Amino acid sequence: MSDPLLTLREYAKLAPWNIRDLAALSGGILGASGVTPINAAAQSQPSDRTIRFYVTRHLMSPPEGRGTAATYGYRHLLQLLSIKLRQMEGATLATITKDITEAPGDVLEKRVASALGTLPSPEALDFRGHVAPRGRVARAVNQRAAASGSADAAAPAGAWYRIALDDGAEVAVRQDHPAARTATQRQRLADRIARVVRELSVESSS
C-alpha cells in the first residue's frame, strides 16, 4: 500500500497554484480521503473566499504576489488541508490557528498525511462533484495521467473510488474492480448507475 506522506508530496510537484486551483485541489483531496465531518461547518468545500478569509485570520500564510497574480505553494495546501481536517474534528478556529502557527512544516505535513490516510496520486484524483483545476495545473494533471497509462490497474487492493452521482447519490467501487480501472470506465459506470437511480426516482414518485 502506498505511503500517504509520499503520495501527498506528489501534489507539491504541481505547485505553485492560483487561488482557484488551490481550492480545487484541496477539495478533490478531501473528497478522496473519505474523512467524514462531525459538524456542519466543516462540510463545505474550500473556496476562493474561504482561502482569503483564512489568510486574513492568519490561519494561512500570505500568498506570493497580490491580486490575480497571487500564487500559493505546497505549505499553503498543507495549511488549508490542516484547517479543514481539524474543523472536521470539531476544533475551533482559535485552536487551529495555534496548532498551525506552532507546527513546523514537516510536522504539519505528517499530521495532514496521517489524517488523510490512503490517497490517490494526482493523476488519479477524481474531481467529479468538485470544482476541477484548469490551465497549467489541469494540463499537468492530464499529462501525468497520460504518462501513467494503465497505472490505475495497479492500485492497491482495498483502496476505493468514491464516484459522485446526480442528486446527492454516491457509489463506492474498489480500485482493482474491472469496471473502475480507467477514468473512462468509471465515467461509464457512473452514467449507467445514475440512469438507474433516475428511473427508480421516477417510479417511486409516480
C-alpha positions in Angstrom: 0.0 0.0 0.0 1.3 3.5 -0.9 2.7 5.8 1.8 0.3 8.7 2.4 3.2 11.0 3.0 4.9 10.2 -0.3 1.6 10.5 -2.2 0.9 13.9 -0.6 4.3 15.1 -1.7 3.4 14.2 -5.3 1.0 17.2 -5.2 3.8 19.5 -4.3 5.2 19.0 -7.8 2.2 20.7 -9.2 2.8 23.9 -7.3 2.5 26.9 -7.5 -1.2 27.4 -7.8 -3.6 30.3 -8.2 -6.3 30.6 -5.6 -8.9 28.8 -7.7 -6.7 25.8 -8.3 -5.6 25.6 -4.7 -9.3 25.4 -3.7 -9.9 22.8 -6.4 -7.0 20.5 -5.4 -7.7 20.7 -1.7 -11.4 19.9 -2.4 -10.5 17.0 -4.5 -8.1 15.6 -1.9 -10.5 16.0 0.9 -13.2 14.3 -1.1 -10.9 11.4 -2.0 -9.9 11.0 1.7 -13.3 9.8 2.8 -12.9 11.7 6.1 -16.4 12.5 7.4 -17.0 15.8 9.2 -18.7 15.7 12.6 -20.2 19.2 12.3 -22.0 21.1 9.5 -19.5 23.9 9.4 -16.8 21.6 8.2 -18.8 20.1 5.3 -18.3 23.0 2.9 -15.5 22.6 0.4 -12.7 25.2 0.3 -13.3 28.1 -2.0 -11.6 31.3 -3.1 -13.5 33.2 -0.4 -12.6 30.7 2.2 -8.9 30.9 1.5 -8.9 34.7 1.6 -10.7 34.6 4.9 -8.1 32.2 6.3 -5.2 34.4 5.1 -6.9 37.4 6.8 -7.3 35.5 10.0 -3.6 34.4 9.8 -4.5 30.7 9.6 -2.7 30.6 6.3 0.4 32.4 5.2 0.0 35.2 2.7 0.5 34.2 -1.0 3.3 35.3 -3.2 2.3 38.3 -5.2 -1.0 40.2 -5.0 -4.4 40.3 -6.7 -4.8 38.0 -9.7 -1.0 37.4 -9.8 -1.0 35.8 -6.3 0.3 32.3 -6.1 0.2 29.6 -3.4 2.7 26.8 -2.7 2.8 23.4 -1.0 2.7 24.9 2.5 -0.5 26.7 1.7 -2.0 23.4 0.6 -0.9 21.8 3.8 -2.3 24.7 5.9 -5.6 24.6 4.1 -6.0 20.8 4.4 -5.0 21.0 8.1 -7.6 23.7 8.8 -10.4 21.6 7.1 -9.3 18.4 8.8 -9.2 20.0 12.2 -12.6 21.6 11.6 -13.9 18.1 10.8 -12.7 17.0 14.2 -14.7 19.9 15.8 -11.7 22.2 16.6 -12.3 25.9 16.8 -10.5 28.5 14.6 -8.6 29.8 17.6 -7.3 26.3 18.4 -6.5 25.6 14.7 -4.6 28.9 14.5 -2.4 28.0 17.5 -1.8 24.5 16.1 -0.7 25.7 12.7 1.4 28.6 14.0 3.4 26.3 16.3 3.8 23.4 13.9 7.0 23.3 11.8 6.4 22.4 8.1 7.5 18.8 8.4 5.2 18.2 11.5 2.2 19.8 9.7 2.9 17.6 6.6 3.0 14.4 8.7 -0.2 15.4 10.6 -2.1 16.0 7.3 -0.8 12.8 5.7 -1.8 10.8 8.7 -5.3 12.3 8.9 -5.9 11.8 5.2 -4.7 8.3 5.0 -4.5 6.5 1.7 -4.9 9.0 -1.2 -4.9 8.6 -5.0 -2.0 10.2 -6.8 -2.6 13.5 -8.6 -3.3 11.8 -12.0 -5.9 9.5 -10.4 -7.7 12.2 -8.4 -11.4 12.3 -9.3 -12.8 15.8 -9.4 -16.4 14.7 -10.1 -18.6 16.5 -7.7 -15.9 19.1 -7.1 -14.6 22.2 -9.0 -11.7 20.9 -11.2 -8.4 22.8 -11.7 -7.8 24.5 -15.0 -5.0 26.0 -17.0 -1.4 24.9 -16.2 -2.4 22.6 -13.3 -5.1 20.9 -15.3 -2.6 20.3 -18.1 -0.1 18.9 -15.6 -2.6 16.5 -14.1 -3.7 15.3 -17.5 -0.1 14.8 -18.7 0.7 12.8 -15.6 -2.5 10.7 -16.2 -1.5 10.1 -19.8 2.1 9.2 -18.8 0.9 6.7 -16.1 -1.1 4.8 -18.8 -2.9 2.0 -17.1 -1.5 2.7 -13.6 -5.0 2.6 -12.1 -4.9 -1.2 -12.6 -2.0 -1.4 -10.2 -3.9 0.3 -7.4 -3.6 -1.5 -4.1 -6.3 -3.9 -3.1 -8.6 -2.4 -0.5 -8.4 1.2 -2.0 -11.7 2.6 -3.1 -13.0 5.2 -5.6 -15.9 7.4 -4.4 -17.9 8.3 -7.5 -20.4 11.1 -7.1 -23.7 10.8 -9.0 -26.5 13.2 -9.6 -29.0 14.3 -6.9 -26.6 13.7 -4.0 -26.1 10.0 -4.6 -22.7 8.3 -4.5 -21.2 4.9 -5.3 -18.1 3.3 -3.9 -16.0 1.0 -6.1 -12.8 -0.8 -5.3 -9.9 0.5 -7.4 -9.0 -3.0 -8.6 -12.5 -3.7 -9.9 -12.5 -4.4 -13.6 -15.2 -1.7 -14.1 -13.2 1.0 -12.5 -9.7 0.6 -13.8 -9.7 3.7 -16.1 -11.3 7.1 -15.9 -13.4 6.2 -19.0 -14.7 3.0 -17.3 -15.5 4.9 -14.1 -17.4 7.5 -16.1 -19.4 4.9 -18.0 -20.2 3.1 -14.7 -21.3 6.4 -13.1 -23.5 7.3 -16.1 -25.3 3.9 -16.0 -25.9 3.9 -12.3 -27.1 7.5 -12.4 -29.6 6.5 -15.1 -30.9 3.6 -13.0 -31.2 6.0 -10.0 -33.2 8.5 -12.0 -35.5 5.7 -13.3 -36.1 4.5 -9.8 -36.8 8.0 -8.6 -39.4 8.5 -11.3 -41.1 5.2 -10.4 -41.2 6.0 -6.7 -42.8 9.4 -7.4 -45.5 8.1 -9.8 
